[in-house]
Amino acid sequence: MEQAAQRRLGEPIRAFDTRGARRRALVRPALLALGVVAFAALAVAGFASGRPWPGALAASSAVVCLGGAVSTFRAHAGLLGRTGVPGAVYLFVHGLAVDDGKALGIHRWDEVTAVTVSGVRAAPGARTRWRVTVTVAGERDLVLGDGTPDAGVLGEIVSAEVTARAVPRLMAAVESRERVRLGPFVLGPDGIEKDGDTLAWQALDEAGIDDGVVYARAADGVVQLTALAARVPNAVAFVEVCRRLQARYRDEGDRVH
């Protein structure tokens, strides 16, 4: 809190503490592992004493506990692994602090240049595994992975803060006839480019994000530019800029007619 106050981050908003979630993720597999050992011992004792039915029941229980331990471990692999899992993330009015267990990074929102949010679901109804990558000017990317509690909520909050600052910057660049790259997309004065295809602002019908895919499509459907959200930094800002420029060119066209 003292370091956050020195950087003038303002009042604290919310903490996303991985350490407590990691401890809880370890407890259940550990208890189930103890169950495997206990039931296995009962099964051996049952079979050795000539009582097959109790032994078989204990063996079945050991198998159930083993399956539960394995599935629980897989479900919490992001928490139990080390890659991209900070100790805690603290959000403030004017920025965020990231504690990776080794160092504490204090960053104001105006220092965060991009955020990339992606969610993967292995099967319908399965839990979404989130990955939030925060790019800070002059520093390495901060990867807030599946091990961060409520990573999807964290991604939404950070994305909203970064988008509010990125949109004016991107609009000013395009209006100054600059070309700005956001992942595979390039925003320019003439429209949106990707892989050699160009979609003019006047022809743009819709831009958005759906099911993990960022898209921009023409009214005639002939030109459709798409990319995975995981590959598009500031994807929400990209969509907002596209919509604003689309509305501007549409209004200019209406005035001409």
Buried (B, 14 or more C-beta within 10 A) or exposed (E): EEEBEEBEBEEEEEEBBBBEBBEEBBEBBEBBBEBBEBBBEBBBEBBEEEEEEBBEBBBEBBBBBBEBBEEBBEBBEBBBEEEBBBBBBBBBEBBBBBBBEEEBBBBBBEBBBBBBBBBEEEEEEEEEBBBBBBBBEEEEBBBBBBBBBBBEEBBBBBBEBBBEBBBEEBBEBBEEEEEBEBBBBBBBEBBBBBEEEBBEBBBBBBBEBEEBBBBBBBEEEEBBBEBEBBBBBBBBBBBBBBBBBBEEBEEEEEEEE
